[in-house]
Structures are given as C-alpha cells and as structure tokens.
Amino acid sequence: MTLNNCIQCGGEQKYKCPTCREPYCSVQCCKLHKAKPCLPPSEIQEMPPCKNKPDYEFPTEDTVPIEKFKLLEESKELKTCLANPHVREILQELDSSEFPDILMKKYMQEPIFTEFVDACLNVIQEK
C-alpha cells in the first residue's frame, strides 16, 4: 500500500477525511473510518485520551460552532448539490490543491459551485 491509498481497503484514494486527512476511496470505507473517532494531525499526540470532541484551538467571534457544521449532513439542498459530479470534482480538486484560495476564486464564477456554497451558508447562517 502506498502513501495515497485508502486506509481501509488499500484502494486508490479519491477523498480525504476532513478531520484527520487520511485517504479513503468510497462511501463504505468512509463509514468504516468514521466508526472510530479521528483527530486532526496536529492534535493526535497533544490531546489527552479522555477528550472525545475536538474544539477550536483559537476561536474568534466569527468561528462557526462545530454543531452548525454537523447540520450540513441533514441539508437536502446540499445533498442535491453534491449529487452533481461536477461539484464533487471541484471539491476534490480544491481539497488536493496546493493553492485552494486561487482555485476558489476561479470556481466562485461557476453557478453550480456558487449554488453549493450558498446551500452551505444557508445551513450555517440559520439561527
């Protein structure tokens, strides 16, 4: 298994865990990976074993609570956007890019991507 292979089955990497950045290849492998808690690489050695929910290291008044991000999983509008293969390709490219900020500016000109961003913001900004 090479460095870029799925941590569950050894298959070709298509995605990365948003928390620990480990590679995986499919929904099934993602579910297996999520079955056990994972931590961001920077917190793996620093966090005490009894703490089970990572908090923000340097929160600000603009920091979005983790609970709000969890609401994204329930959004039908967001799921509809993610059903589009072009949106998924854009997200994969952004995730693997060395300069995602530059790509983000480019993709914010694409209506399908701005629809995805708006769907995310609609959930996060709800009160």
C-alpha positions as CSV (number, residue, x, y, z in Angstrom):
1,M,0.0,0.0,0.0
2,T,1.4,3.4,-1.0
3,L,1.0,6.7,0.9
4,N,-2.0,7.7,-1.3
5,N,-4.0,4.5,-0.9
6,C,-7.2,4.1,1.1
7,I,-6.5,3.5,4.8
8,Q,-9.4,1.0,4.9
9,C,-9.0,-1.3,1.9
10,G,-5.8,-0.1,0.1
11,G,-7.7,1.0,-3.0
12,E,-7.0,4.2,-4.9
13,Q,-7.5,7.4,-2.9
14,K,-10.4,9.5,-4.1
15,Y,-11.2,11.5,-0.9
16,K,-9.6,12.7,2.4
17,C,-11.1,12.7,5.8
18,P,-11.9,16.3,6.7
19,T,-10.7,15.7,10.3
20,C,-7.5,13.7,10.1
21,R,-6.8,14.0,6.4
22,E,-6.4,10.2,6.0
23,P,-7.2,9.0,2.4
24,Y,-10.1,6.7,1.6
25,C,-11.8,5.6,-1.6
26,S,-15.5,5.1,-1.2
27,V,-18.6,5.8,1.0
28,Q,-18.2,2.3,2.5
29,C,-14.6,3.0,3.6
30,C,-15.5,6.4,4.8
31,K,-18.2,4.9,7.1
32,L,-15.7,2.4,8.4
33,H,-13.2,5.2,9.1
34,K,-15.9,7.3,10.8
35,A,-16.8,4.4,13.1
36,K,-13.9,5.3,15.3
37,P,-13.1,8.9,16.3
38,C,-10.2,10.6,14.5
39,L,-8.3,13.8,15.2
40,P,-6.6,16.4,13.1
41,P,-2.9,15.5,12.6
42,S,-1.8,18.4,14.8
43,E,-3.9,17.1,17.8
44,I,-3.1,13.4,17.6
45,Q,-0.3,13.5,20.2
46,E,-1.3,16.6,22.1
47,M,-4.8,15.7,23.0
48,P,-5.5,13.7,26.2
49,P,-7.2,10.4,25.6
50,C,-10.2,11.2,27.6
51,K,-11.3,14.1,25.4
52,N,-13.5,12.9,22.7
53,K,-14.6,16.2,20.9
54,P,-12.0,18.4,19.3
55,D,-12.5,22.1,20.0
56,Y,-11.1,25.0,18.0
57,E,-7.6,25.9,19.1
58,F,-8.0,29.7,18.5
59,P,-11.8,30.5,18.3
60,T,-12.8,34.0,17.3
61,E,-16.2,35.8,17.3
62,D,-16.6,34.6,13.7
63,T,-15.8,30.9,14.5
64,V,-18.7,28.6,13.4
65,P,-19.6,26.1,16.1
66,I,-19.0,22.5,15.3
67,E,-22.6,21.7,15.9
68,K,-23.6,24.0,13.0
69,F,-21.2,22.1,10.7
70,K,-22.9,18.9,11.7
71,L,-26.2,20.3,10.4
72,L,-24.8,20.2,6.9
73,E,-25.3,16.4,6.9
74,E,-29.0,16.9,7.1
75,S,-29.5,19.5,4.4
76,K,-31.5,18.2,1.4
77,E,-30.4,21.2,-0.7
78,L,-26.7,20.4,0.0
79,K,-27.3,16.7,-0.8
80,T,-28.8,17.8,-4.1
81,C,-25.8,19.9,-4.9
82,L,-23.4,17.1,-4.0
83,A,-25.3,14.7,-6.4
84,N,-23.8,16.7,-9.2
85,P,-20.5,15.0,-10.3
86,H,-19.0,18.4,-11.4
87,V,-19.4,19.8,-7.9
88,R,-17.7,16.7,-6.4
89,E,-14.8,17.1,-8.9
90,I,-14.4,20.7,-8.0
91,L,-14.3,19.8,-4.3
92,Q,-11.8,17.1,-4.9
93,E,-9.6,19.5,-6.8
94,L,-9.9,22.1,-4.1
95,D,-9.0,19.5,-1.4
96,S,-5.9,18.3,-3.2
97,S,-4.7,21.8,-4.4
98,E,-1.6,23.4,-3.1
99,F,-3.3,26.8,-3.6
100,P,-7.1,26.3,-2.9
101,D,-7.6,30.1,-2.4
102,I,-6.7,30.7,-6.1
103,L,-9.0,27.9,-7.3
104,M,-11.8,29.1,-5.1
105,K,-11.8,32.5,-6.8
106,K,-12.0,30.7,-10.2
107,Y,-14.8,28.4,-9.1
108,M,-16.8,31.1,-7.5
109,Q,-17.5,32.2,-11.0
110,E,-19.3,28.9,-11.8
111,P,-23.0,29.0,-11.0
112,I,-23.1,25.3,-9.9
113,F,-20.4,25.9,-7.4
114,T,-21.9,29.1,-6.0
115,E,-25.2,27.2,-5.6
116,F,-23.2,24.7,-3.5
117,V,-21.6,27.5,-1.4
118,D,-25.0,29.1,-0.9
119,A,-26.5,25.8,0.3
120,C,-23.7,25.5,2.8
121,L,-24.1,29.1,4.0
122,N,-27.9,28.7,4.3
123,V,-27.4,26.0,6.8
124,I,-24.5,27.6,8.7
125,Q,-26.1,31.0,9.0
126,E,-29.6,29.8,10.1
127,K,-30.4,31.0,13.6
